[in-house]
């Protein structure tokens, strides 16, 4: 629960609206989100149940596997921005071309892989391998109930919403308006619509949160070997190649981000 909540201190909701605006925010974010796997392993082991231990091993392997493509996606954003500061990453996406200035366009494969890997890392359907009713029941938290069960799921849902906000900040312009540079009206009560504000951050994050529900209602649970194959044989090779592509785009100036 503590790493899940601590990571929220680094998320900028608006210009200046961030608890910890540190220069190594991206690195610190990776470090905090990586600590969650220890809670999963310890929970499964301390239950003294084979089902819980199998669920913990599955969830840990899945979490570690999908952290690698997520890390490469963050590296590509860092290359394009030249900074580890999350506020500077958002401001690097400001310009006069609206949503076409955001990183989702030049880093489209990374954007898609980052969000799908985020769904997998939080053990949500269709990647909920920790919860196989026919094999390991509820996985690593099968022996927990009451407040302990509530804390596990509070951390899981905090991570889900965190992934939605990070996808917004890293690839979708954060608090920037999709109409930036297109409309320059001066109407106080709707100024945020074209000039940006925390409202846009929450609207975009709400959209990504909706995708979690959509995936759960649409796709069946994948087999364990399918999930591992997707992570190691598809996502990781693509992200390694696209890191090189991002470096070339930045070095040769083939894509100009921002104004």
Long-range contacts (C-beta under 8 A, 24 or more apart in sequence): 1-39, 1-151, 1-154, 1-155, 1-158, 3-32, 3-33, 3-35, 3-36, 4-36, 4-154, 4-155, 4-158, 4-159, 4-162, 5-158, 6-32, 7-32, 7-33, 7-162, 8-158, 8-162, 10-86, 11-86, 11-162, 11-165, 11-166, 11-169, 12-86, 12-87, 12-90, 12-169, 12-174, 12-175, 13-175, 13-198, 13-201, 13-202, 14-175, 14-197, 14-198, 14-201, 15-87, 15-91, 15-175, 17-198, 18-86, 18-87, 21-85, 21-86, 21-87, 22-85, 23-83, 23-84, 23-85, 24-84, 24-85, 25-84, 25-85, 25-86, 25-87, 26-74, 26-77, 26-78, 26-84, 26-85, 26-86, 26-89, 27-84, 29-74, 29-86, 29-166, 30-67, 30-71, 30-74, 33-67, 33-121, 33-159, 33-162, 34-67, 36-63, 36-155, 36-159, 37-63, 37-64, 39-155, 40-130, 40-140, 41-140, 43-140, 43-141, 43-144, 43-152, 44-139, 44-140, 47-140, 47-142, 47-143, 47-144, 48-143, 49-142, 49-143, 51-136, 51-137, 51-139, 51-142, 52-136, 52-139, 52-140, 52-141, 52-142, 52-143, 53-140, 54-135, 54-136, 54-139, 55-130, 55-131, 55-132, 55-136, 55-137, 55-138, 55-139, 55-140, 55-141, 55-142, 56-130, 56-139, 56-140, 58-129, 58-130, 58-132, 58-136, 58-139, 58-224, 59-123, 59-129, 59-130, 59-139, 59-140, 61-228, 62-120, 62-121, 62-123, 62-127, 62-129, 62-130, 62-227, 62-228, 62-231, 63-121, 63-123, 65-120, 65-227, 65-228, 65-231, 65-232, 66-117, 66-118, 66-120, 66-121, 66-127, 66-231, 66-235, 67-117, 67-121, 68-231, 68-235, 68-236, 68-239, 69-113, 69-114, 69-117, 69-231, 69-235, 69-236, 69-238, 69-239, 70-113, 70-114, 70-117, 70-118, 70-121, 72-110, 72-236, 72-239, 72-240, 72-242, 72-243, 73-107, 73-110, 73-111, 73-113, 73-114, 73-117, 73-170, 73-239, 74-114, 74-170, 75-243, 76-107, 76-110, 76-239, 76-242, 76-243, 76-246, 77-103, 77-107, 77-110, 77-170, 77-171, 79-243, 79-246, 79-247, 79-250, 80-106, 80-107, 80-246, 80-249, 80-250, 80-257, 82-250, 86-169, 86-170, 89-169, 89-170, 89-174, 90-169, 90-173, 90-174, 90-175, 90-176, 91-258, 92-257, 92-258, 93-173, 93-174, 93-176, 93-257, 93-258, 94-173, 94-176, 94-180, 94-258, 94-259, 95-180, 95-181, 95-257, 95-258, 95-259, 96-180, 96-181, 96-259, 97-181, 98-177, 98-178, 98-179, 98-180, 98-181, 98-182, 99-172, 99-173, 99-178, 101-173, 101-176, 101-180, 101-181, 101-257, 101-258, 101-259, 102-171, 102-172, 102-173, 102-176, 103-170, 103-171, 103-172, 103-257, 104-171, 104-172, 106-246, 106-249, 106-255, 106-257, 107-171, 107-242, 107-246, 109-238, 109-239, 109-242, 110-171, 110-239, 110-242, 110-246, 111-167, 111-171, 113-235, 113-238, 113-239, 114-167, 114-170, 114-171, 115-163, 115-167, 115-208, 115-211, 116-235, 117-231, 117-235, 118-163, 118-166, 118-167, 119-163, 119-211, 119-212, 119-215, 120-227, 120-231, 121-159, 121-163, 122-156, 122-159, 122-160, 122-163, 123-156, 124-160, 124-212, 124-215, 124-216, 125-215, 125-216, 125-219, 125-221, 126-215, 126-216, 126-219, 126-220, 126-221, 126-222, 127-221, 127-222, 127-227, 128-221, 129-221, 129-222, 129-224, 129-227, 132-221, 160-209, 160-212, 161-205, 161-209, 163-208, 164-205, 164-206, 164-208, 164-209, 164-212, 165-201, 165-205, 167-205, 167-208, 168-201, 168-204, 168-205, 168-208, 169-201, 172-204, 173-200, 173-204, 174-200, 174-201, 175-199, 175-200, 175-201, 176-200, 181-259
